[in-house]
Amino acid sequence: MKIVYPIILAAVTRKKEEEVEFSGDVEALINFLCEKYKGLKKVLYNKEGFNKFINIYVNNEDIRNLNGFETEVKANDTVKFIPAIAGG
């Protein structure tokens, strides 16, 4: 599957995107990536849990509109981590 990282995560992964062999749900994918990139967990999580300012999309669909962290991902999927945009 293809993983696309925003700048904030690319600083840890040292790449903007990559292909990985993985199947399972989004939560397991995050755990897999946090093991692969040791500094990633500090960016993705805070005291309250998963950082609410990072959105996750599977095939351009927000996982909040799917099954959340239980959304299944497959070999041909694209997973994007997108920072939330705030303004006023």
C-alpha positions in Angstrom: 0.0 0.0 0.0 1.0 3.6 -0.5 1.5 5.8 2.6 1.7 9.6 2.1 3.2 11.7 4.9 2.8 15.4 5.5 5.9 17.5 6.2 5.5 17.1 10.0 5.7 13.3 9.7 8.2 13.3 6.8 10.6 15.0 9.2 10.6 11.7 11.1 10.2 9.2 8.3 12.6 11.1 6.0 10.3 10.5 3.1 7.1 12.0 1.7 5.7 8.7 0.7 6.5 5.0 0.6 5.1 1.6 -0.4 4.7 -0.9 2.5 3.4 -4.4 2.6 0.7 -4.5 5.2 -2.9 -5.6 5.7 -5.0 -5.0 8.7 -6.8 -2.0 10.2 -5.7 1.6 10.5 -4.8 1.2 14.2 -2.5 -1.7 13.4 -1.0 0.2 10.6 -0.2 3.1 12.9 1.4 0.7 15.4 3.4 -0.8 12.6 4.7 2.6 11.4 5.5 3.7 15.0 7.7 0.6 15.4 9.4 1.3 12.1 9.9 5.0 12.8 10.7 5.4 16.5 10.0 9.2 16.7 6.6 8.9 15.0 4.6 8.1 18.1 5.6 11.5 19.7 4.0 13.3 16.7 0.9 11.1 16.3 0.0 10.9 20.0 -0.4 13.3 22.9 -1.7 13.0 26.5 -5.3 12.6 25.3 -4.5 9.9 22.7 -4.2 10.2 19.0 -3.4 13.8 17.9 -6.8 15.3 16.8 -4.9 17.7 14.4 -3.9 14.8 12.1 -6.5 13.3 9.9 -6.2 10.0 8.2 -7.6 9.2 4.8 -7.9 5.8 3.1 -8.4 6.2 -0.7 -9.3 9.9 -0.2 -12.0 9.0 2.4 -11.7 10.3 5.9 -11.6 7.3 8.3 -14.1 9.1 10.5 -16.6 8.5 7.7 -15.7 4.9 7.5 -14.9 2.6 10.6 -12.5 4.9 12.3 -9.3 3.3 13.5 -10.9 -0.1 12.7 -11.1 0.7 9.0 -9.5 -2.1 7.1 -6.6 -1.3 4.7 -5.4 -3.5 1.8 -2.4 -3.8 -0.4 -3.8 -1.5 -3.2 -5.0 1.2 -0.8 -3.5 4.7 -0.4 -3.3 6.0 3.2 -2.7 9.7 3.7 -1.9 11.5 7.0 -3.2 15.1 6.6 -2.6 17.8 9.2 -5.8 19.7 10.1 -6.0 23.2 8.9 -7.1 25.8 11.4 -7.8 29.4 10.8 -10.0 32.2 11.8 
